[in-house]
Amino acid sequence: MNIYPTCRGSAVTLLANPEATPHCSGRALLLGILITWATTVAATDGHQPEPAPEHWPEVLTLDQAARYLQLDPASLGLLALEDGIPARRVGNDWRFSRQALQAWLAGDWHLIASAERFDGEPPLTTTALASVRGAGTGRTAEDAGELASERSPEHIGEAPQERSAGDIFLRGQRVLLRPGDVTLDFGSFYSQSSAQQLVQIDDGIALADLESEGLTGLLLARYGLFEETEIFLSTSWSDQDTKLRVADQTIASDNRSELGDFRLGLRRTLLTETVGRPDIILTLNGRIPSDSDHSSYALGAGLGVVKSIDPVVLFANLHYRHTYSDDFEDITRLEPENRLDLNLGYAFAINDTLSLNTTLSGLFIDETRFDNATLLSDELFSLQFSMTSWLAEGLYIEPAVGFRLNGPGKGFFIGMTLPYTFEP
């Protein structure tokens, strides 16, 4: 969830956009990052050499099992989460028996026996897990029946209680919710920005410093509608102070405390990730003003791609928005009719409970003419760093900081988001 400042007219408007990221560096930096990202994806499309079958360990981690089965780790983790593959939760990690996976591939995973149970029924150790054996296709029906009757009630494939921290960070990039799941994001952000612009004073023109700072609270809800389809709704509240100074003298000031607009949309996975292909996600969204005297309606659409290259997940998305801009007397509330957002980034998973994330974003604005002002075309860029960490069951914490990297002024924000997931 992100917040970013942008300058228009004689004041700074603090925009809260939970479905976007802050906006960053120059064209050259953005192009370089895009080329590097694409080259990395093309170079790692599943062609990394793997050990010979006899050299694979008996007990596999999530990443090893994903390579062994030629699946991406996120898909395999979700399959294990839904108890669809023989797996075992050991602390915060998944472990897989290689022979059990072979039986699963042969269609006999429901005949897999658990290891001998320990006194007190502790979780299986990796040594004990290595003793797990699949029924195999060579079993007779009699053998299969005996084996099934001997199974422990605590079967392999127990689902974990949490999604990984990397998945939580990517909640705004890909569809993670199953039908009926609900996620709520609570966020609070502080931002500061400054810029210079020409103003008319006493029939003359002067160079003025425009300073703005504000506090914004965000609320975002997501709901799993169907498989690979979710809807979202968000709003915000902001308190912002703006000052216009000439030669260290304040010539104008303004304070706003108001409810933000309502943003709603739908996100759908068009193609799921495979060894040589990323997830491809479609997003459709719109904006409804909380006060039509202060804001305008808007519609948008975007495409995103997400690719897992263990332990990193790369993402990129391109989003277009058209605003049905009104001619407000307050020129600080004017918005460009056409804007294009480009976001590139990655999530680096330290483990299942901690992810370090970086997002590079660019905003491209088209010139828009109004009766009382003209908004010129512009390009704004920013860089954001965040960390996603597990707090409690269903609850994560995500501190973030972002910087504007170009433009006539400067700006930054710092804040924190608490994503909480309800599951049916």
Secondary structure, 3 states (H helix, E strand, C coil): CEEEEEEECCEEEEEEECCCCCCCCCHHHHHHHHHHHHHHHHHCCCCCCCCCHHHCCCEEEHHHHHHHHCCCHHHHHHHHHCCCCCCEEECCEEEEEHHHHHHHHCCCHHHCCCCCCCCCCCCCCHHHHCCCCCCCCCCCHHHHHHHHHCCCCCCCCCCCCCCCHHHHHHHHCCCCCCCCCEEEEEEEEEEEEEEEEEEEECCEEEEEEEEEEEEEEEEEEEEEEECCEEEEEEEEEEEEEEEEEECCEEEEEEEEEEECCEEEEEEEEEECCECCECEEEEEEEEEECCCCCCCCCEEEEEEEEEEEECCEEEEEEEEEEEECCCCCCCHHHCCCCEEEEEEEEEEEEEECCEEEEEEEEEEEECCEECCCCEECCEEEEEEEEEEEEEEECCEEEEEEEEEECCCCCEEEEEEEEEEEEECC
